[in-house]
Amino acid sequence: MKILLDGFLFKREERKQKDILIQLLDYSEAKNIYKIVNQMAILGYERRIPDGILYVNGLPLVVSEFKSAIAKEQLFTTLVFS
């Protein structure tokens, strides 16, 4: 979390070149790029499809699962047989 808040120092191989401070989020002028993705499949140990992912500057910062208060079977019978 510290890297996300403070950034990190990118050290160059050549000593003559200056090190660069890399900041992942822009707090001063708010020039961040926000993207929200719905139902994107993620492959890892198993396949997951979260309901929503919020990306800030290409970093997935928030993963959301929205659950229904009504069970799917109850919703189906309510819609079809009412």
N, C-alpha and C positions, 0 to 999 in steps of 0.2 A: 504494500500500500504506500510505503514511503517513496518508492520510485514513481508511482502515479502522481503523488502530490508534489514532490520536489524535483523530479527529473533525475537524470544521471549524467555523469561526465564520460564522454567518449574520448578515450585516449588514442592519439595517433601513433603509428609506428615510427614515423620520422619525428625526431625530437624538435626539429626546426619549426614544424607546424604546430599551431595552437590547438589545445584540446577544445572540444565543443561540448557545451551543455545542451543536452537533449531534454526537452520538456514535452511530455506526452499530451498534456492538457494546457490550453491557453486560458489563464485566469485574468489577464490584464484587459484584453480587448475582446474576449469571447469570440474568437474566430474558429471555434470548433465545428466539426461536421458531424451532424447527428443523423443516424439512419435507424429505422425500426423495421424489423423483418418479422413476418408472420409465418409460422409453420415451416421452418427450415429444418431439414434433416441433418443431424450431426452424427458422424460415424466415430466411434471410439471403441470401448470394450463391447458395447452394444449400440444399436441404432436408437437415437432419441429424436423426438420432434417436439420441442417446446412450443408453446403457444405464441410467445413473443420474445424477441431479443433486441435490446437497445445497444447499438454500437455508437461509440464516441471516438472519432478519429481512427476508425478501423478496429478499435478494441471492444470486444464484447464485455460490457460492464454490468448489464442487468439481463438476467434470464428469467422469464415469467411463465408460470403455469396457471391458467385460469380454470377453475373448477366450477361446474354448474351446481347450483343448489338443488336441482331436480335431477334424479337419475335418468340416464338415457332411455331406459325402458319406459319409465313413467311419462317422459316427454313424448315418446313415440305414440303410446296409447292415447294420451290426451289429444294430440294433434289428429290422429287418424279416426278415432272413435267418438269424437265429440260432435 
